[in-house]
Amino acid sequence: MGHTYTPSEKAQRARLVVKGVRNAYGDTSAIERQIDRIDARAADRWEREQRALDQQLDQAKNQLAAAKAAEKAARPDERQQAKQARKDAEDRLRRAERACR
């Protein structure tokens, strides 16, 4: 599982880590709780983004399948437009696959 930190969260987390290192012999539970809250928000954000990317990938696959079927069923005078629609759908699928990595 990953994390997606905002720039503000990265800076705040770094400050808290440094503060925790300085107080290593004292009570650092409050600092750890703050870091855990930041990590939880970042993990939740990452999960939501992954779900959204997965949905986009599924939509792109469905659009490509529909474009291929339309190309096969197209009349000769419509074939060039259908071929271009298929190529566009393939491009969308490649972009969605890259985004999911």
VEXRONU-448220 format. One record per residue: x, y, z of N, C-alpha, C in turn; residue number from 1; residue in one letter. Coordinates in steps of 0.1 Angstrom, whole numbers. Example, Ala and Ser with C-alpha at 12.3 -4.5 7.8 and 13.67 -1.06 7.14 Angstrom:
# residues 2
((132; -57; 78); (123; -45; 78); (132; -33; 78); 1; A) ((128; -22; 71); (137; -11; 71); (129; 0; 79); 2; S) 
//
This chain:
# residues 101
((9; -12; 0); (0; 0; 0); (9; 12; 0); 1; M) ((4; 23; -7); (12; 35; -8); (6; 46; 0); 2; G) ((12; 58; -1); (7; 70; 5); (9; 81; -5); 3; H) ((-1; 90; -5); (0; 102; -13); (-1; 114; -4); 4; T) ((11; 120; -2); (12; 131; 8); (11; 144; 0); 5; Y) ((4; 154; 6); (4; 167; 0); (17; 174; 4); 6; T) ((21; 185; -2); (33; 192; 2); (33; 196; 16); 7; P) ((22; 201; 21); (20; 205; 35); (22; 193; 44); 8; S) ((16; 182; 41); (18; 170; 49); (32; 165; 50); 9; E) ((39; 166; 38); (53; 162; 38); (61; 170; 48); 10; K) ((59; 183; 47); (67; 193; 55); (64; 191; 70); 11; A) ((51; 189; 73); (47; 188; 87); (52; 174; 92); 12; Q) ((51; 164; 84); (56; 151; 89); (71; 151; 91); 13; R) ((79; 158; 82); (93; 159; 84); (96; 167; 97); 14; A) ((89; 178; 100); (91; 185; 112); (88; 176; 124); 15; R) ((78; 169; 124); (74; 160; 135); (85; 149; 137); 16; L) ((90; 144; 126); (100; 133; 128); (113; 139; 134); 17; V) ((117; 151; 130); (128; 158; 136); (126; 160; 151); 18; V) ((114; 165; 154); (110; 168; 167); (110; 155; 176); 19; K) ((106; 144; 170); (106; 132; 177); (120; 126; 180); 20; G) ((129; 129; 170); (142; 124; 172); (149; 132; 183); 21; V) ((146; 145; 184); (152; 153; 194); (147; 149; 208); 22; R) ((135; 144; 209); (128; 140; 221); (128; 125; 223); 23; N) ((138; 118; 217); (138; 104; 217); (138; 97; 231); 24; A) ((143; 104; 240); (143; 98; 254); (131; 102; 262); 25; Y) ((123; 112; 257); (111; 116; 264); (99; 110; 258); 26; G) ((88; 115; 262); (75; 110; 257); (72; 115; 243); 27; D) ((72; 106; 233); (69; 109; 219); (56; 104; 214); 28; T) ((47; 100; 223); (35; 94; 219); (26; 104; 211); 29; S) ((26; 117; 216); (18; 127; 209); (23; 129; 195); 30; A) ((36; 129; 193); (42; 131; 180); (39; 119; 171); 31; I) ((40; 107; 177); (37; 95; 169); (22; 95; 165); 32; E) ((13; 100; 173); (-1; 100; 170); (-4; 110; 158); 33; R) ((3; 121; 159); (2; 131; 148); (7; 125; 135); 34; Q) ((18; 118; 135); (24; 112; 123); (14; 101; 118); 35; I) ((9; 94; 127); (-1; 83; 123); (-13; 89; 116); 36; D) ((-18; 100; 121); (-30; 107; 115); (-26; 112; 101); 37; R) ((-14; 117; 99); (-10; 122; 86); (-9; 110; 77); 38; I) ((-3; 99; 82); (-1; 87; 74); (-15; 81; 70); 39; D) ((-24; 81; 79); (-38; 76; 76); (-45; 84; 65); 40; A) ((-44; 97; 66); (-50; 106; 56); (-43; 103; 42); 41; R) ((-30; 102; 42); (-23; 100; 29); (-26; 86; 24); 42; A) ((-27; 76; 32); (-31; 62; 27); (-45; 62; 22); 43; A) ((-54; 69; 28); (-68; 70; 24); (-69; 77; 10); 44; D) ((-61; 88; 9); (-61; 95; -4); (-55; 86; -15); 45; R) ((-45; 78; -12); (-39; 69; -22); (-49; 59; -26); 46; W) ((-56; 53; -17); (-66; 43; -20); (-77; 48; -29); 47; E) ((-81; 60; -26); (-92; 67; -34); (-87; 69; -48); 48; R) ((-74; 74; -50); (-69; 77; -63); (-67; 64; -71); 49; E) ((-63; 53; -64); (-61; 40; -71); (-75; 35; -76); 50; Q) ((-85; 36; -67); (-99; 32; -72); (-103; 40; -84); 51; R) ((-101; 53; -84); (-105; 61; -95); (-97; 57; -108); 52; A) ((-84; 55; -106); (-76; 50; -118); (-80; 37; -123); 53; L) ((-84; 28; -114); (-89; 15; -118); (-102; 16; -126); 54; D) ((-111; 25; -122); (-123; 28; -129); (-120; 34; -143); 55; Q) ((-111; 43; -144); (-107; 49; -157); (-102; 38; -166); 56; Q) ((-94; 29; -160); (-88; 18; -168); (-99; 9; -174); 57; L) ((-109; 5; -165); (-120; -3; -170); (-128; 4; -181); 58; D) ((-130; 17; -179); (-138; 25; -189); (-130; 25; -202); 59; Q) ((-117; 27; -202); (-109; 27; -214); (-110; 13; -221); 60; A) ((-109; 2; -213); (-110; -11; -219); (-123; -13; -226); 61; K) ((-134; -9; -219); (-148; -10; -225); (-149; -1; -238); 62; N) ((-143; 11; -238); (-144; 19; -249); (-136; 13; -261); 63; Q) ((-125; 7; -258); (-117; 1; -269); (-125; -11; -275); 64; L) ((-131; -19; -266); (-139; -30; -271); (-150; -26; -280); 65; A) ((-157; -15; -276); (-168; -9; -284); (-163; -4; -297); 66; A) ((-151; 3; -297); (-146; 8; -309); (-142; -3; -319); 67; A) ((-136; -14; -314); (-132; -25; -322); (-145; -31; -329); 68; K) ((-155; -33; -321); (-167; -38; -326); (-173; -29; -337); 69; A) ((-173; -16; -334); (-179; -6; -344); (-170; -6; -357); 70; A) ((-157; -8; -355); (-149; -8; -367); (-152; -21; -376); 71; E) ((-154; -32; -369); (-157; -44; -377); (-171; -43; -384); 72; K) ((-180; -36; -377); (-194; -36; -383); (-196; -24; -392); 73; A) ((-185; -15; -394); (-187; -3; -402); (-188; -6; -417); 74; A) ((-195; 2; -423); (-196; 2; -438); (-183; 7; -444); 75; R) ((-180; 3; -456); (-167; 7; -462); (-165; 22; -462); 76; P) ((-176; 30; -464); (-174; 45; -464); (-172; 50; -449); 77; D) ((-175; 43; -439); (-174; 47; -425); (-162; 41; -419); 78; E) ((-155; 32; -426); (-144; 24; -420); (-133; 33; -415); 79; R) ((-129; 44; -422); (-118; 52; -418); (-121; 60; -405); 80; Q) ((-133; 64; -403); (-137; 71; -391); (-137; 61; -379); 81; Q) ((-141; 49; -382); (-142; 39; -371); (-127; 35; -368); 82; A) ((-118; 34; -377); (-105; 31; -375); (-98; 42; -366); 83; K) ((-101; 54; -369); (-95; 65; -361); (-101; 65; -347); 84; Q) ((-114; 62; -345); (-120; 60; -332); (-113; 49; -324); 85; A) ((-110; 38; -331); (-103; 27; -324); (-89; 31; -320); 86; R) ((-82; 38; -328); (-68; 43; -325); (-69; 53; -313); 87; K) ((-79; 61; -313); (-81; 71; -302); (-84; 63; -289); 88; D) ((-92; 52; -290); (-95; 44; -278); (-83; 37; -273); 89; A) ((-74; 32; -282); (-62; 26; -278); (-52; 35; -271); 90; E) ((-52; 48; -276); (-44; 58; -269); (-49; 61; -255); 91; D) ((-62; 62; -254); (-68; 64; -240); (-64; 52; -231); 92; R) ((-65; 40; -236); (-62; 28; -228); (-47; 29; -224); 93; L) ((-38; 32; -233); (-24; 33; -229); (-21; 43; -219); 94; R) ((-28; 55; -220); (-26; 65; -210); (-32; 61; -196); 95; R) ((-43; 54; -196); (-49; 49; -184); (-40; 38; -177); 96; A) ((-34; 30; -186); (-25; 19; -180); (-12; 26; -174); 97; E) ((-7; 36; -181); (5; 43; -175); (2; 50; -162); 98; R) ((-10; 55; -161); (-14; 62; -149); (-16; 52; -137); 99; A) ((-20; 40; -140); (-22; 30; -130); (-8; 25; -124); 100; C) ((2; 26; -131); (15; 21; -126); (20; 29; -115); 101; R) 
//
